[in-house]
């Protein structure tokens, strides 16, 4: 009997139509956990580094995590992984909602798609019945609309459907995969689905998921439940309201957007809009938001209700969560929030990422204003004064890949290269080759510098963590905060936090010091990785301050669920193994130190020497060489000798490169 996992993958060969139910090796779960961890292993084994995003060999994996389908609160993430057309590295956006639990109940841990279908299809999985069905009649349908059409066609009102819209069909690089109450948005998963001609994946399952020690799991989950109740009733003092609770940022509940609108540079801007949040704006935005929200909604088995059902101007209803409320309005310099709600509805039907897409549209406007794009490129576009109309027009062109939209659909990095004539200067938000960072900040933050630079997620949106984003002004406040902090991996972090000050020697960018930053960042990133292996929502774990799931209870829950009986150190070792394999996979595709640089103007104040020191200190801490490649010693410790052999054969890891390598660079 397999516990927590189902022990089977579905292998779908789209070229031949062959469907196979494949039993998996439990040893792989012991080594890499589930979810993202075992998906990375599939990509390493099956996708050589020469494979390009739109090659047949680029497999597409929809993966559940170990806790999906169990009674664990908020365990509802599906990790979708593929080589990204934007970054050409491994991408793994994830979606919440109900899909992953349904797949688990159908009896599978992952669906792995290989090759391409000759014509449009969708996959229908209901327990043992697996069908590749004709989807030619669904081509051109919206990503939300098509979910209902498929449920009707199957006469399965409870089927969960993940689908693409026109943007995915047209292989737009920011195309998302939409699914009821969530979406896997970043890095172009929708484009890979479109390339393979998969319009949707519908699932329905009725099987049980077994736990190794159900009684113990429930006992532990009772503690989690009590903590959720406690935290909801007792928001964390001394931090902004939005950081004081748990769950994904409660953007649908909060109406005060002074901090978000004035502290970040949105869209493609280099500057913040100081003084934007006037009394009039506050009044109008609050009333628009409250009237647009029909009710708050949650993902599968979660009490937090971070999403909202939106109904504006008789458009079809849709779900909004998080920052898409702001991204379009702010990027378009439109002061009317109703515009944001309207354009997001259209964007979701097209199926595009709500962070990168508004940035591309703002980038196009900037190119036009600076004479790089011309009136001819904008032929048919509403006049410049009609900022809302202009954004709708650009979004339509992008999703249809029409005219200038065909170039913009590749994202700012690739579009700038194609446009030339100085356009590259305006694609100023890119990191790790081509991922677009959506915001800009003032003073370099050493922790976030390291996270942006080195995180596998390669984007800002999910790499916030358990460590507070800023020091508290008074020592008494800091001492109060650390008193109730059972989520910490080590007591010494309490002192780091108490010593962290707003001004003076112990303030950013020089404090926390590079060695402290390395420990804190490694801890926070490890938590994200564990969530992604378990299928847990980061909003209840790695993303927020003082969450219910953390490094001191994960291992107990995993042991009760799977029967593996692991302690905290063993859990860390498993996660380190999968993270190093993940890193090596990207190294094998060409990623190294040269790519680990946040955009030049991401922070206004930069410190080049400190940044180099941060990177070198962190690499050393992680057991990576000067170029950011895991050393043979490190790989050996993690039972990854086969990875070291591969990197050496390819000349990526030179014999003997290790700590000596750092010393040579230091002089
Ligand atoms: S915390 Fe919010 S985003 Fe996360 S699972 Fe719950 S409702 Fe969904």
Boltz pocket constraint, residues with backbone or C-beta under 6 A from the ligand:
constraints:
  - pocket:
      binder: B
      contacts: [[A, 74], [A, 75], [A, 76], [A, 96], [A, 97], [A, 246], [A, 247], [A, 248], [A, 297], [A, 298], [A, 299], [A, 300], [A, 302], [A, 303], [A, 304], [A, 305], [A, 306], [A, 307], [A, 537], [A, 538], [A, 539], [A, 540]]
      max_distance: 6.0
